[in-house]
Amino acid sequence: MDPFSIALLSIFGMLALMALGIPVAAAMISASAVGLWASVGPGFTLTTLTTLPFATASSYNFAAVPTFVAMGIIAGSTGIVSDIYRSADMWLARMRGGLYFATTCASAGFSAINGSTIVGAALFTRIALPEMIKLGYDKAASAGSIAAAGTFAAMIPPSITMVLYGVLTNESIGQILIAGVLPGLLTAVIYIIGIMIFVRVFPHWAPPSDRRFPLGERIRSLKTVWPILVIAFIVVGGIYSGLVSPSAAGAVGAMAALLVTIVMRRMNVRTFGQAMADSASTTAVMFFIVIGGLAFSRLLLITGFVDDVLTGIEAMELSAFVLLLVMISIYLVLGMLMDPVSMMVMTVPIVHPIVTGLGYDPIWFAIIMVKLIELSCITPPVGLNLFVVAGTTRGLVSIKDVFRGVLPFIFLEIVVLTILIAFPQIVLILPTLMLR
């Protein structure tokens, strides 16, 4: 059997295993093992399966993953998120739908020190959703807004998604992280504008607000925001200035988060131990998936599958833009069926060389990919954030409610995606300045 056919059968075999309920990482490793065995023999296959896990787990490039995870979990477990939300709520309480705006702004702020969409969605579900329902907000729209705002963590640095993308493609992690700043802020602004429209078009989303807070109390609430600003400045500022490498930035940020929480007297031995345990378990799951993806990408490299696909695409003589739209459409469908990390690890080794071969800027496409990952987190029926929100409510909101409430925010994400495709300089301006 020729190498291309082996790679193609391996892809179908992997999809079949996932359809049978086999975990994605196990499906990728199994398909890779069989494909490598058929194409290059048992010796190389056994060598790959015995050396790749250690090489991946011990790689300095991956050091940012557990440290970024730890930074977000440390900050989230010590009440910093509640402080941000309370301050945003005080300043925005007068507006109709003020809690939607507070959730959006607080989620964007927390995303500057949290690289995980799951952590953000779970925390704000516990903090914001009960208050929203108590004040008469539509529970479906409330849950949908929280699930959607949680995706900011994928775009606003520090982002674990961006780190993984950089490692998988050998692109500059620092440039990818910095490239996400303006698109992340743009997403938050589009959400705010969209919510302003939604609460007027759908009055049942939120009742008129009669809540007021004295100016002095609102100003005092800003004192609780300083931890976020300090940690974000250390991490993002360090990467942008070049003083801190992207791999080291996670460790620096995690230490900054730990020191800040100690200064605020919110960290004790029990909280620290639980945060480390949560960080370790989350990191282990992610590494298992990454190892499977790297094994599968090695199979595709050895069989020449990507080169053959690229040659076939060139023979079709389609424009680069049409091919880009086709890829985006495929990812929108995949996002309905797969979790974001698995989707990225499985497809990036195939898609990245094709896109760069078409002449697109790899940093720009990295941000487009991250935006598609955001969409996959909130796209039914497998949107990860949707199940996190529904599970965290403990029966207060059904998964059907979350599915219904998130639909308007999926539309807003598509609007942002369209803007980023139409105006690539929004993505590229900061990385370009960073190189000077």
DRENDO-1510 file (C-alpha; in Angstrom, 1 decimal, always signed):
<recs>
REC; n; res; u; v; w
REC; 1; MET; +0.0; +0.0; +0.0 .
REC; 2; ASP; +1.3; +3.5; -0.9 .
REC; 3; PRO; +2.1; +5.9; +1.9 .
REC; 4; PHE; -0.7; +8.3; +1.0 .
REC; 5; SER; -3.3; +5.6; +1.3 .
REC; 6; ILE; -1.8; +4.5; +4.7 .
REC; 7; ALA; -2.1; +8.1; +6.0 .
REC; 8; LEU; -5.7; +8.4; +4.7 .
REC; 9; LEU; -6.8; +5.1; +6.3 .
REC; 10; SER; -5.1; +6.2; +9.5 .
REC; 11; ILE; -7.2; +9.3; +9.5 .
REC; 12; PHE; -10.4; +7.4; +9.0 .
REC; 13; GLY; -9.4; +4.9; +11.6 .
REC; 14; MET; -8.8; +7.6; +14.1 .
REC; 15; LEU; -12.2; +9.2; +13.4 .
REC; 16; ALA; -13.9; +5.7; +13.7 .
REC; 17; LEU; -12.3; +5.1; +17.1 .
REC; 18; MET; -13.5; +8.5; +18.3 .
REC; 19; ALA; -17.0; +7.8; +17.1 .
REC; 20; LEU; -16.9; +4.6; +19.2 .
REC; 21; GLY; -16.2; +6.7; +22.3 .
REC; 22; ILE; -12.4; +6.1; +22.6 .
REC; 23; PRO; -10.7; +9.2; +24.1 .
REC; 24; VAL; -9.2; +11.5; +21.5 .
REC; 25; ALA; -5.6; +11.1; +22.7 .
REC; 26; ALA; -5.9; +7.3; +22.7 .
REC; 27; ALA; -7.4; +7.3; +19.2 .
REC; 28; MET; -4.7; +9.4; +17.8 .
REC; 29; ILE; -1.9; +7.3; +19.4 .
REC; 30; SER; -3.5; +4.1; +18.2 .
REC; 31; ALA; -4.0; +5.3; +14.6 .
REC; 32; SER; -0.5; +6.7; +14.6 .
REC; 33; ALA; +1.1; +3.4; +15.8 .
REC; 34; VAL; -0.7; +1.3; +13.2 .
REC; 35; GLY; +0.1; +3.8; +10.4 .
REC; 36; LEU; +3.7; +4.1; +11.3 .
REC; 37; TRP; +4.0; +0.3; +11.6 .
REC; 38; ALA; +2.5; -0.2; +8.1 .
REC; 39; SER; +4.6; +2.6; +6.5 .
REC; 40; VAL; +8.1; +2.3; +8.1 .
REC; 41; GLY; +8.0; -0.9; +10.2 .
REC; 42; PRO; +8.1; -1.9; +13.8 .
REC; 43; GLY; +11.5; -0.6; +14.7 .
REC; 44; PHE; +10.8; +3.1; +14.0 .
REC; 45; THR; +7.3; +2.8; +15.5 .
REC; 46; LEU; +8.5; +1.5; +18.8 .
REC; 47; THR; +11.3; +4.1; +18.9 .
REC; 48; THR; +8.7; +6.8; +18.3 .
REC; 49; LEU; +6.3; +5.6; +20.9 .
REC; 50; THR; +8.9; +5.2; +23.6 .
REC; 51; THR; +10.8; +8.5; +23.0 .
REC; 52; LEU; +8.1; +10.9; +22.0 .
REC; 53; PRO; +6.2; +11.1; +25.4 .
REC; 54; PHE; +9.4; +11.9; +27.3 .
REC; 55; ALA; +10.7; +14.3; +24.6 .
REC; 56; THR; +7.4; +16.2; +24.7 .
REC; 57; ALA; +7.0; +16.3; +28.5 .
REC; 58; SER; +10.6; +17.4; +29.0 .
REC; 59; SER; +10.7; +20.0; +26.2 .
REC; 60; TYR; +11.4; +23.5; +27.4 .
REC; 61; ASN; +8.9; +24.8; +24.9 .
REC; 62; PHE; +6.0; +23.2; +26.8 .
REC; 63; ALA; +7.1; +24.7; +30.1 .
REC; 64; ALA; +4.6; +27.5; +29.6 .
REC; 65; VAL; +1.6; +25.2; +29.6 .
REC; 66; PRO; +1.6; +24.0; +33.3 .
REC; 67; THR; +2.8; +27.4; +34.5 .
REC; 68; PHE; +0.0; +29.3; +32.6 .
REC; 69; VAL; -2.5; +26.8; +33.9 .
REC; 70; ALA; -1.2; +27.3; +37.5 .
REC; 71; MET; -1.3; +31.1; +37.2 .
REC; 72; GLY; -5.0; +31.1; +36.3 .
REC; 73; ILE; -6.0; +28.5; +38.9 .
REC; 74; ILE; -4.1; +30.3; +41.7 .
REC; 75; ALA; -5.7; +33.6; +40.8 .
REC; 76; GLY; -9.2; +32.0; +40.4 .
REC; 77; SER; -9.1; +30.1; +43.7 .
REC; 78; THR; -8.4; +33.2; +45.9 .
REC; 79; GLY; -11.3; +35.5; +45.2 .
REC; 80; ILE; -9.7; +37.8; +42.7 .
REC; 81; VAL; -12.4; +37.0; +40.1 .
REC; 82; SER; -15.1; +38.0; +42.5 .
REC; 83; ASP; -13.4; +41.4; +43.2 .
REC; 84; ILE; -13.2; +42.2; +39.5 .
REC; 85; TYR; -16.8; +41.2; +38.9 .
REC; 86; ARG; -18.0; +43.3; +41.9 .
REC; 87; SER; -16.1; +46.4; +40.7 .
REC; 88; ALA; -17.4; +46.0; +37.1 .
REC; 89; ASP; -20.9; +45.5; +38.4 .
REC; 90; MET; -20.8; +48.7; +40.5 .
REC; 91; TRP; -19.7; +50.8; +37.6 .
REC; 92; LEU; -22.2; +49.3; +35.1 .
REC; 93; ALA; -25.2; +48.7; +37.4 .
REC; 94; ARG; -27.2; +51.7; +36.0 .
REC; 95; MET; -27.3; +50.3; +32.5 .
REC; 96; ARG; -30.0; +47.9; +31.5 .
REC; 97; GLY; -28.3; +44.5; +31.3 .
REC; 98; GLY; -25.5; +45.8; +33.5 .
REC; 99; LEU; -24.6; +42.3; +34.7 .
REC; 100; TYR; -24.0; +41.2; +31.1 .
REC; 101; PHE; -21.6; +44.1; +30.6 .
REC; 102; ALA; -20.0; +43.3; +34.0 .
REC; 103; THR; -19.5; +39.7; +33.1 .
REC; 104; THR; -18.0; +40.6; +29.7 .
REC; 105; CYS; -15.6; +43.2; +31.2 .
REC; 106; ALA; -14.6; +41.1; +34.2 .
REC; 107; SER; -14.0; +38.0; +32.0 .
REC; 108; ALA; -11.8; +40.1; +29.7 .
REC; 109; GLY; -9.9; +41.3; +32.7 .
REC; 110; PHE; -9.5; +37.9; +34.2 .
REC; 111; SER; -8.4; +36.5; +30.8 .
REC; 112; ALA; -5.3; +38.6; +31.1 .
REC; 113; ILE; -4.0; +36.3; +33.9 .
REC; 114; ASN; -5.9; +33.1; +32.9 .
REC; 115; GLY; -5.2; +31.0; +29.9 .
REC; 116; SER; -8.0; +28.5; +30.2 .
REC; 117; THR; -11.5; +29.0; +28.9 .
REC; 118; ILE; -12.9; +26.3; +31.2 .
REC; 119; VAL; -11.6; +28.0; +34.4 .
REC; 120; GLY; -13.1; +31.3; +33.4 .
REC; 121; ALA; -16.5; +29.9; +32.5 .
REC; 122; ALA; -16.7; +27.8; +35.7 .
REC; 123; LEU; -15.7; +30.7; +38.0 .
REC; 124; PHE; -18.1; +33.2; +36.5 .
REC; 125; THR; -21.0; +30.7; +36.5 .
REC; 126; ARG; -20.6; +30.4; +40.3 .
REC; 127; ILE; -20.2; +34.2; +40.8 .
REC; 128; ALA; -22.4; +35.9; +38.2 .
REC; 129; LEU; -25.3; +33.5; +37.3 .
REC; 130; PRO; -27.0; +33.4; +40.7 .
REC; 131; GLU; -27.1; +37.2; +40.9 .
REC; 132; MET; -28.4; +37.4; +37.3 .
REC; 133; ILE; -31.3; +35.1; +38.0 .
REC; 134; LYS; -32.1; +36.8; +41.3 .
REC; 135; LEU; -32.4; +40.1; +39.5 .
REC; 136; GLY; -34.8; +38.7; +36.9 .
REC; 137; TYR; -32.4; +38.2; +34.0 .
REC; 138; ASP; -33.2; +35.6; +31.4 .
REC; 139; LYS; -31.5; +32.4; +32.6 .
REC; 140; ALA; -30.7; +31.1; +29.1 .
REC; 141; ALA; -29.1; +34.4; +27.9 .
REC; 142; SER; -27.3; +34.7; +31.2 .
REC; 143; ALA; -25.7; +31.3; +30.9 .
REC; 144; GLY; -24.9; +31.8; +27.3 .
REC; 145; SER; -23.2; +35.1; +28.0 .
REC; 146; ILE; -21.0; +33.5; +30.7 .
REC; 147; ALA; -20.1; +30.6; +28.4 .
REC; 148; ALA; -19.2; +32.9; +25.6 .
REC; 149; ALA; -17.2; +35.4; +27.7 .
REC; 150; GLY; -15.2; +32.5; +29.0 .
REC; 151; THR; -13.7; +32.1; +25.6 .
REC; 152; PHE; -11.8; +35.4; +25.9 .
REC; 153; ALA; -9.1; +33.3; +27.7 .
REC; 154; ALA; -8.2; +31.7; +24.4 .
REC; 155; MET; -7.5; +35.0; +22.7 .
REC; 156; ILE; -6.3; +37.4; +25.3 .
REC; 157; PRO; -2.7; +36.5; +26.4 .
REC; 158; PRO; -1.5; +34.6; +28.2 .
REC; 159; SER; -3.4; +31.9; +26.3 .
REC; 160; ILE; -2.6; +28.1; +26.6 .
REC; 161; THR; -4.2; +27.7; +23.1 .
REC; 162; MET; -1.7; +30.0; +21.6 .
REC; 163; VAL; +1.2; +28.3; +23.3 .
REC; 164; LEU; +0.2; +24.9; +22.0 .
REC; 165; TYR; -0.3; +26.4; +18.5 .
REC; 166; GLY; +3.2; +27.9; +18.6 .
REC; 167; VAL; +4.7; +24.6; +19.7 .
REC; 168; LEU; +2.9; +22.5; +17.1 .
REC; 169; THR; +3.9; +24.9; +14.3 .
REC; 170; ASN; +7.3; +26.1; +15.4 .
REC; 171; GLU; +6.1; +29.7; +15.1 .
REC; 172; SER; +7.1; +32.4; +17.5 .
REC; 173; ILE; +5.0; +31.9; +20.7 .
REC; 174; GLY; +5.8; +35.5; +21.8 .
REC; 175; GLN; +4.5; +37.0; +18.5 .
REC; 176; ILE; +1.3; +34.9; +18.6 .
REC; 177; LEU; +0.6; +35.9; +22.2 .
REC; 178; ILE; +1.1; +39.6; +21.5 .
REC; 179; ALA; -1.0; +39.3; +18.2 .
REC; 180; GLY; -4.0; +38.3; +20.3 .
REC; 181; VAL; -4.1; +41.5; +22.3 .
REC; 182; LEU; -6.1; +43.7; +19.9 .
REC; 183; PRO; -8.4; +40.9; +18.6 .
REC; 184; GLY; -9.2; +40.0; +22.2 .
REC; 185; LEU; -10.1; +43.6; +23.0 .
REC; 186; LEU; -12.0; +43.9; +19.8 .
REC; 187; THR; -14.0; +40.8; +20.8 .
REC; 188; ALA; -14.9; +42.3; +24.1 .
REC; 189; VAL; -16.0; +45.6; +22.4 .
REC; 190; ILE; -18.2; +43.7; +19.9 .
REC; 191; TYR; -19.8; +41.8; +22.8 .
REC; 192; ILE; -20.6; +45.0; +24.6 .
REC; 193; ILE; -22.1; +46.6; +21.4 .
REC; 194; GLY; -24.0; +43.4; +20.7 .
REC; 195; ILE; -25.4; +43.2; +24.2 .
REC; 196; MET; -26.6; +46.8; +24.0 .
REC; 197; ILE; -28.6; +45.8; +20.9 .
REC; 198; PHE; -29.8; +42.5; +22.3 .
REC; 199; VAL; -31.3; +43.9; +25.5 .
REC; 200; ARG; -33.3; +46.3; +23.4 .
REC; 201; VAL; -34.4; +43.8; +20.8 .
REC; 202; PHE; -35.2; +41.2; +23.5 .
REC; 203; PRO; -36.5; +43.1; +26.5 .
REC; 204; HIS; -37.0; +39.8; +28.5 .
REC; 205; TRP; -33.2; +39.5; +28.6 .
REC; 206; ALA; -32.9; +42.0; +31.4 .
REC; 207; PRO; -35.4; +44.2; +33.4 .
REC; 208; PRO; -34.8; +48.0; +33.7 .
REC; 209; SER; -32.2; +48.7; +36.3 .
REC; 210; ASP; -32.8; +50.8; +39.4 .
REC; 211; ARG; -29.5; +49.8; +41.1 .
REC; 212; ARG; -27.2; +52.7; +42.1 .
REC; 213; PHE; -23.9; +52.8; +43.9 .
REC; 214; PRO; -22.3; +55.9; +45.4 .
REC; 215; LEU; -19.3; +57.3; +43.5 .
REC; 216; GLY; -17.0; +56.8; +46.5 .
REC; 217; GLU; -17.9; +53.2; +46.8 .
REC; 218; ARG; -17.3; +52.7; +43.1 .
REC; 219; ILE; -13.9; +54.3; +43.3 .
REC; 220; ARG; -12.9; +52.2; +46.3 .
REC; 221; SER; -13.9; +49.1; +44.4 .
REC; 222; LEU; -11.1; +49.8; +41.9 .
REC; 223; LYS; -8.6; +49.1; +44.6 .
REC; 224; THR; -9.4; +45.4; +44.2 .
REC; 225; VAL; -8.5; +45.4; +40.5 .
REC; 226; TRP; -4.8; +46.0; +41.1 .
REC; 227; PRO; -3.8; +42.3; +41.3 .
REC; 228; ILE; -5.0; +41.7; +37.7 .
REC; 229; LEU; -3.2; +44.8; +36.4 .
REC; 230; VAL; +0.1; +43.8; +38.1 .
REC; 231; ILE; +0.1; +40.2; +37.0 .
REC; 232; ALA; -1.0; +41.1; +33.4 .
REC; 233; PHE; +1.7; +43.8; +33.2 .
REC; 234; ILE; +4.4; +41.5; +34.3 .
REC; 235; VAL; +3.4; +38.7; +31.9 .
REC; 236; VAL; +2.3; +40.6; +28.7 .
REC; 237; GLY; +4.8; +43.5; +29.3 .
REC; 238; GLY; +7.6; +41.1; +29.8 .
REC; 239; ILE; +6.9; +39.2; +26.6 .
REC; 240; TYR; +6.4; +42.3; +24.5 .
REC; 241; SER; +9.6; +44.0; +25.8 .
REC; 242; GLY; +11.6; +40.9; +25.3 .
REC; 243; LEU; +12.7; +40.8; +29.0 .
REC; 244; VAL; +10.8; +37.5; +29.6 .
REC; 245; SER; +10.6; +34.6; +27.1 .
REC; 246; PRO; +7.2; +33.2; +26.4 .
REC; 247; SER; +8.2; +29.9; +28.1 .
REC; 248; ALA; +9.4; +31.7; +31.2 .
REC; 249; ALA; +6.5; +34.1; +31.3 .
REC; 250; GLY; +4.1; +31.5; +32.7 .
REC; 251; ALA; +6.5; +30.8; +35.6 .
REC; 252; VAL; +7.0; +34.5; +36.3 .
REC; 253; GLY; +3.2; +35.0; +36.1 .
REC; 254; ALA; +2.4; +32.1; +38.4 .
REC; 255; MET; +4.9; +33.4; +40.9 .
REC; 256; ALA; +3.5; +36.9; +40.7 .
REC; 257; ALA; +0.0; +35.5; +41.2 .
REC; 258; LEU; +1.2; +33.5; +44.2 .
REC; 259; LEU; +3.0; +36.5; +45.8 .
REC; 260; VAL; +0.0; +38.8; +45.2 .
REC; 261; THR; -2.4; +36.4; +46.8 .
REC; 262; ILE; +0.0; +36.0; +49.8 .
REC; 263; VAL; +0.2; +39.8; +50.2 .
REC; 264; MET; -3.6; +39.9; +50.1 .
REC; 265; ARG; -3.7; +37.2; +52.7 .
REC; 266; ARG; -5.9; +34.9; +50.6 .
REC; 267; MET; -3.5; +32.0; +50.2 .
REC; 268; ASN; -3.1; +29.2; +52.7 .
REC; 269; VAL; -1.5; +25.8; +52.6 .
REC; 270; ARG; -4.8; +24.1; +51.7 .
REC; 271; THR; -5.7; +26.5; +48.9 .
REC; 272; PHE; -2.2; +26.2; +47.5 .
REC; 273; GLY; -2.3; +22.4; +47.6 .
REC; 274; GLN; -5.6; +22.3; +45.8 .
REC; 275; ALA; -4.5; +24.8; +43.2 .
REC; 276; MET; -1.4; +22.7; +42.5 .
REC; 277; ALA; -3.4; +19.5; +42.3 .
REC; 278; ASP; -5.9; +21.0; +39.8 .
REC; 279; SER; -3.0; +22.4; +37.7 .
REC; 280; ALA; -1.4; +19.0; +37.6 .
REC; 281; SER; -4.5; +17.1; +36.5 .
REC; 282; THR; -5.4; +19.7; +33.9 .
REC; 283; THR; -1.8; +19.7; +32.5 .
REC; 284; ALA; -1.7; +15.9; +32.4 .
REC; 285; VAL; -4.8; +15.7; +30.2 .
REC; 286; MET; -3.5; +18.4; +27.9 .
REC; 287; PHE; -0.1; +16.7; +27.5 .
REC; 288; PHE; -1.7; +13.3; +26.7 .
REC; 289; ILE; -3.7; +15.0; +23.9 .
REC; 290; VAL; -0.6; +16.8; +22.6 .
REC; 291; ILE; +1.5; +13.7; +22.6 .
REC; 292; GLY; -1.2; +11.9; +20.5 .
REC; 293; GLY; -1.3; +14.9; +18.1 .
REC; 294; LEU; +2.5; +15.0; +17.7 .
REC; 295; ALA; +2.6; +11.2; +17.0 .
REC; 296; PHE; -0.1; +11.6; +14.4 .
REC; 297; SER; +1.7; +14.6; +12.8 .
REC; 298; ARG; +4.9; +12.5; +12.6 .
REC; 299; LEU; +2.9; +9.9; +10.6 .
REC; 300; LEU; +1.7; +12.5; +8.2 .
REC; 301; LEU; +5.2; +13.8; +7.8 .
REC; 302; ILE; +6.7; +10.4; +7.1 .
REC; 303; THR; +4.1; +9.4; +4.6 .
REC; 304; GLY; +4.3; +12.8; +2.8 .
REC; 305; PHE; +0.5; +13.2; +3.2 .
REC; 306; VAL; +0.7; +17.0; +3.6 .
REC; 307; ASP; +2.9; +17.5; +0.6 .
REC; 308; ASP; +0.5; +15.4; -1.5 .
REC; 309; VAL; -2.5; +17.3; -0.3 .
REC; 310; LEU; -0.8; +20.7; -1.1 .
REC; 311; THR; +0.1; +19.4; -4.6 .
REC; 312; GLY; -3.5; +18.4; -5.1 .
REC; 313; ILE; -4.8; +21.8; -4.0 .
REC; 314; GLU; -2.4; +23.6; -6.3 .
REC; 315; ALA; -3.7; +21.4; -9.2 .
REC; 316; MET; -7.3; +22.5; -8.5 .
REC; 317; GLU; -6.2; +26.1; -9.2 .
REC; 318; LEU; -8.6; +27.6; -6.7 .
REC; 319; SER; -7.8; +31.0; -5.3 .
REC; 320; ALA; -6.1; +31.2; -1.9 .
REC; 321; PHE; -9.1; +33.1; -0.4 .
REC; 322; VAL; -11.6; +30.5; -1.6 .
REC; 323; LEU; -9.5; +27.8; +0.0 .
REC; 324; LEU; -9.3; +29.8; +3.2 .
REC; 325; LEU; -13.1; +30.0; +3.3 .
REC; 326; VAL; -13.3; +26.3; +2.8 .
REC; 327; MET; -11.0; +25.6; +5.7 .
REC; 328; ILE; -12.9; +27.9; +7.9 .
REC; 329; SER; -16.2; +26.2; +7.0 .
REC; 330; ILE; -14.6; +22.8; +7.8 .
REC; 331; TYR; -13.5; +24.1; +11.2 .
REC; 332; LEU; -16.9; +25.5; +12.0 .
REC; 333; VAL; -18.3; +22.0; +11.4 .
REC; 334; LEU; -15.5; +20.3; +13.4 .
REC; 335; GLY; -16.2; +22.7; +16.3 .
REC; 336; MET; -19.6; +21.2; +16.6 .
REC; 337; LEU; -18.2; +17.7; +17.0 .
REC; 338; MET; -14.8; +17.9; +18.8 .
REC; 339; ASP; -13.3; +19.6; +21.9 .
REC; 340; PRO; -11.0; +22.5; +21.0 .
REC; 341; VAL; -7.6; +21.2; +22.1 .
REC; 342; SER; -8.1; +17.8; +20.3 .
REC; 343; MET; -9.3; +19.6; +17.1 .
REC; 344; MET; -6.3; +21.9; +17.1 .
REC; 345; VAL; -3.7; +19.2; +17.8 .
REC; 346; MET; -5.3; +16.8; +15.2 .
REC; 347; THR; -5.6; +19.3; +12.4 .
REC; 348; VAL; -2.9; +22.0; +12.7 .
REC; 349; PRO; -0.1; +19.7; +11.4 .
REC; 350; ILE; -2.1; +19.3; +8.2 .
REC; 351; VAL; -3.5; +22.8; +7.8 .
REC; 352; HIS; -0.6; +25.0; +8.9 .
REC; 353; PRO; +1.8; +24.0; +6.0 .
REC; 354; ILE; -1.0; +24.3; +3.5 .
REC; 355; VAL; -1.9; +27.8; +4.7 .
REC; 356; THR; +1.7; +29.1; +4.7 .
REC; 357; GLY; +2.2; +27.4; +1.3 .
REC; 358; LEU; -0.7; +29.6; +0.0 .
REC; 359; GLY; +1.2; +32.7; +1.1 .
REC; 360; TYR; -0.8; +33.7; +4.2 .
REC; 361; ASP; +1.0; +35.2; +7.2 .
REC; 362; PRO; +1.4; +32.4; +9.8 .
REC; 363; ILE; +0.9; +34.7; +12.8 .
REC; 364; TRP; -2.3; +36.1; +11.3 .
REC; 365; PHE; -3.6; +32.6; +10.6 .
REC; 366; ALA; -2.7; +31.5; +14.2 .
REC; 367; ILE; -5.1; +34.2; +15.5 .
REC; 368; ILE; -7.8; +33.1; +13.0 .
REC; 369; MET; -7.3; +29.6; +14.2 .
REC; 370; VAL; -7.6; +30.7; +17.9 .
REC; 371; LYS; -10.9; +32.5; +17.0 .
REC; 372; LEU; -12.2; +29.3; +15.5 .
REC; 373; ILE; -11.1; +27.5; +18.7 .
REC; 374; GLU; -13.2; +30.1; +20.6 .
REC; 375; LEU; -16.2; +29.3; +18.4 .
REC; 376; SER; -15.7; +25.6; +19.0 .
REC; 377; CYS; -15.9; +26.1; +22.8 .
REC; 378; ILE; -19.4; +27.5; +22.5 .
REC; 379; THR; -20.8; +25.6; +19.4 .
REC; 380; PRO; -23.4; +23.0; +20.2 .
REC; 381; PRO; -23.6; +20.1; +20.6 .
REC; 382; VAL; -20.0; +19.6; +21.9 .
REC; 383; GLY; -19.0; +23.1; +23.0 .
REC; 384; LEU; -16.9; +22.5; +26.1 .
REC; 385; ASN; -17.8; +25.8; +27.8 .
REC; 386; LEU; -21.5; +25.0; +27.4 .
REC; 387; PHE; -21.2; +21.8; +29.4 .
REC; 388; VAL; -19.0; +23.5; +32.0 .
REC; 389; VAL; -21.6; +26.2; +32.6 .
REC; 390; ALA; -24.5; +23.7; +32.7 .
REC; 391; GLY; -22.6; +21.4; +35.1 .
REC; 392; THR; -21.5; +24.2; +37.4 .
REC; 393; THR; -25.0; +25.5; +37.9 .
REC; 394; ARG; -26.0; +22.1; +39.5 .
REC; 395; GLY; -29.4; +22.0; +37.9 .
REC; 396; LEU; -30.2; +25.8; +38.0 .
REC; 397; VAL; -29.9; +26.0; +34.2 .
REC; 398; SER; -30.3; +23.1; +31.7 .
REC; 399; ILE; -28.0; +22.3; +28.9 .
REC; 400; LYS; -30.9; +23.1; +26.5 .
REC; 401; ASP; -31.1; +26.6; +28.0 .
REC; 402; VAL; -27.4; +27.1; +27.6 .
REC; 403; PHE; -27.5; +26.0; +23.9 .
REC; 404; ARG; -30.3; +28.5; +23.3 .
REC; 405; GLY; -28.7; +31.4; +25.2 .
REC; 406; VAL; -25.4; +31.1; +23.4 .
REC; 407; LEU; -26.6; +31.4; +19.9 .
REC; 408; PRO; -26.6; +35.3; +19.7 .
REC; 409; PHE; -23.0; +35.2; +20.9 .
REC; 410; ILE; -22.0; +32.7; +18.3 .
REC; 411; PHE; -23.2; +35.4; +15.8 .
REC; 412; LEU; -21.0; +38.0; +17.5 .
REC; 413; GLU; -18.0; +35.7; +17.2 .
REC; 414; ILE; -18.6; +35.3; +13.5 .
REC; 415; VAL; -18.7; +39.1; +13.2 .
REC; 416; VAL; -15.3; +39.4; +14.8 .
REC; 417; LEU; -13.9; +36.6; +12.7 .
REC; 418; THR; -15.1; +38.4; +9.6 .
REC; 419; ILE; -13.4; +41.7; +10.7 .
REC; 420; LEU; -10.1; +39.9; +11.4 .
REC; 421; ILE; -10.2; +38.3; +7.9 .
REC; 422; ALA; -11.0; +41.6; +6.2 .
REC; 423; PHE; -8.5; +43.7; +8.2 .
REC; 424; PRO; -5.4; +41.5; +9.0 .
REC; 425; GLN; -3.5; +44.5; +10.3 .
REC; 426; ILE; -5.5; +44.4; +13.5 .
REC; 427; VAL; -3.7; +41.1; +14.2 .
REC; 428; LEU; -0.2; +42.0; +12.8 .
REC; 429; ILE; +0.4; +45.6; +14.0 .
REC; 430; LEU; +1.6; +44.7; +17.5 .
REC; 431; PRO; +3.9; +41.7; +16.4 .
REC; 432; THR; +5.4; +44.0; +13.8 .
REC; 433; LEU; +6.2; +46.7; +16.3 .
REC; 434; MET; +7.5; +44.0; +18.7 .
REC; 435; LEU; +10.2; +43.1; +16.1 .
REC; 436; ARG; +11.5; +46.6; +15.9 .
</recs>
